[in-house]
Amino acid sequence: GFLIAVWRVFLDFPDVIFSKGGYASFPILLAARIFGIPLIIHESDLAPGRVNDWSKKFAERIAISFAESLKYFPEAKTALVGNPVRKEILGGNKEEARALFGLEPDLPVIFAVGGSQGAEVLNEAILGALPDFVEKYQLIHQTGKNNFSEVKKRADYILEKNERKSRYHLFAFLDEGAMRGAGFISDLIIARAGSGAIFEIAAFGKPSILIPLSHAAQDHQRENAYAYARTGASEVIEEDNLTRHLLIFQINRIMNDDNLKQRMTSS
């Protein structure tokens, strides 16, 4: 991989190389250093990964998403720029979202979304709390494609005789239009704590409960989650502490306190 990277960089010889880090970028960045090509890096998470931590020594400019990340990088060449958010998921309206998901008009909506990794623990907590959810809320639940069939079977069994089962809306994956609708119509979002998810929640401007992935590299999801929670916009539940009762307690605590919801929305 390194030899191919050196050859490709030599052939193209770009004026600047931009890197997000990650193990796959290492050969290219090493080639950039050999050839003296200027490098710009961007760190999405609060704590840098190994490649960004290494390449910061010779990068010309460094972009960070969290202000707390500055302690890891040389201040003189680092700028706080945030993290890009897909413009296609922003906007929307209630009528469109209600029609898309078949929602009741006057009942609060919870949006639970797992990331590409580690959605199983979140799905387990949602399934355990399903009867509690549909008693008071409508739930839009994105499971991840690999988990959908199993979650659907179990959810159908759990809610088989529940007269409010139509309040549970299960999806393997939401495209950008559906994500826009879910983000717009929701009153509270439950999610993992990858930087992409956090910045999309912030763009939606909704209160959230973050459940960081416990085995993420450099514990970056936990660092991200608590940094965002310190703004007042979110609550954090550690994966090891996640139970049906704690999840429902935190949801009810937020949803039943209008002042708290307003503070979390405006943070």
C-alpha positions, 0 to 999 in steps of 0.5 A, spaced: 500 500 500 505 504 501 509 503 495 502 504 491 501 510 495 508 513 493 507 512 486 500 515 485 502 521 489 509 522 485 504 521 478 499 526 481 504 531 485 498 535 488 499 542 491 496 540 497 493 533 500 487 534 505 486 528 510 481 526 515 485 521 518 484 513 519 489 508 518 488 508 510 490 515 510 497 513 513 501 511 506 498 517 502 501 522 508 507 518 509 508 519 501 506 527 502 512 527 507 517 524 503 515 529 497 514 535 501 507 536 499 503 541 504 498 537 508 491 539 511 488 535 516 481 535 519 479 531 526 472 530 527 472 527 534 475 530 540 481 526 541 485 525 535 486 518 532 493 515 531 494 517 524 492 525 525 496 525 532 502 523 528 501 527 522 500 533 526 507 534 527 508 536 519 501 538 517 501 545 515 494 547 517 489 543 522 482 543 523 478 541 529 471 540 530 471 540 538 474 546 542 476 541 547 481 538 541 485 544 541 489 541 547 492 535 542 494 540 537 499 546 536 495 552 537 498 556 532 496 552 526 489 549 528 482 552 527 476 550 530 471 549 524 466 544 526 464 538 522 460 538 516 453 536 516 449 534 509 445 540 507 440 534 504 437 533 511 436 540 514 429 543 513 422 539 512 415 541 515 411 537 520 405 535 515 411 532 510 414 528 516 407 526 519 405 523 512 411 520 511 411 516 517 404 515 519 404 519 525 399 521 530 398 529 530 399 531 538 403 525 541 411 526 542 416 523 537 422 520 539 427 518 534 432 513 536 438 512 531 444 507 531 450 508 528 454 503 523 457 500 529 454 498 535 447 499 534 445 492 538 446 495 545 441 501 543 436 496 539 436 491 545 434 497 550 429 500 545 426 493 545 426 492 552 422 499 553 417 498 547 411 497 551 413 504 555 415 507 549 408 506 545 404 508 552 406 515 551 410 516 545 411 515 538 418 512 536 421 512 529 427 507 530 433 506 525 436 499 527 441 498 521 441 494 516 444 488 519 439 488 525 433 489 522 430 482 521 431 480 528 429 487 531 422 486 527 421 479 529 422 481 536 418 487 536 412 484 533 412 479 538 413 484 544 407 488 541 403 483 538 397 484 543 398 492 544 393 496 541 398 502 541 403 498 536 402 503 530 406 508 534 412 504 533 415 505 526 421 501 524 426 502 519 433 499 517 435 505 514 433 512 513 435 516 506 436 523 507 429 525 505 427 521 511 432 523 516 430 530 514 423 528 516 425 524 522 430 530 525 425 535 524 419 532 527 422 529 533 422 532 540 428 528 542 433 524 539 437 517 542 443 516 538 450 514 539 456 519 539 460 519 533 461 526 531 457 525 525 451 524 529 452 529 534 453 535 529 447 532 525 443 532 532 446 539 533 443 542 526 436 539 528 436 543 534 433 537 538 434 535 545 438 528 545 440 522 549 447 520 547 449 512 548 457 512 547 460 506 544 464 503 549 469 500 545 470 505 540 478 507 538 481 512 543 474 512 547 472 517 542 465 517 542 465 517 550 469 524 549 465 526 544 458 525 548 461 528 554 463 534 550 457 535 547 453 534 554 457 540 557 453 545 552 447 543 556 444 540 549 444 532 551 444 527 557 449 521 556 448 514 558 454 510 559 453 503 555 454 499 561 449 503 565 444 502 559 437 499 562 430 499 560 428 503 566 434 508 566 432 510 559 425 511 560 427 515 566 431 519 562 426 520 557 421 522 561 425 527 565 426 531 559 420 530 556 416 532 562 420 538 563 419 544 558 424 548 561 429 543 561 427 541 553 427 549 552 434 549 555 437 543 551 434 546 544 437 553 545 444 550 547 
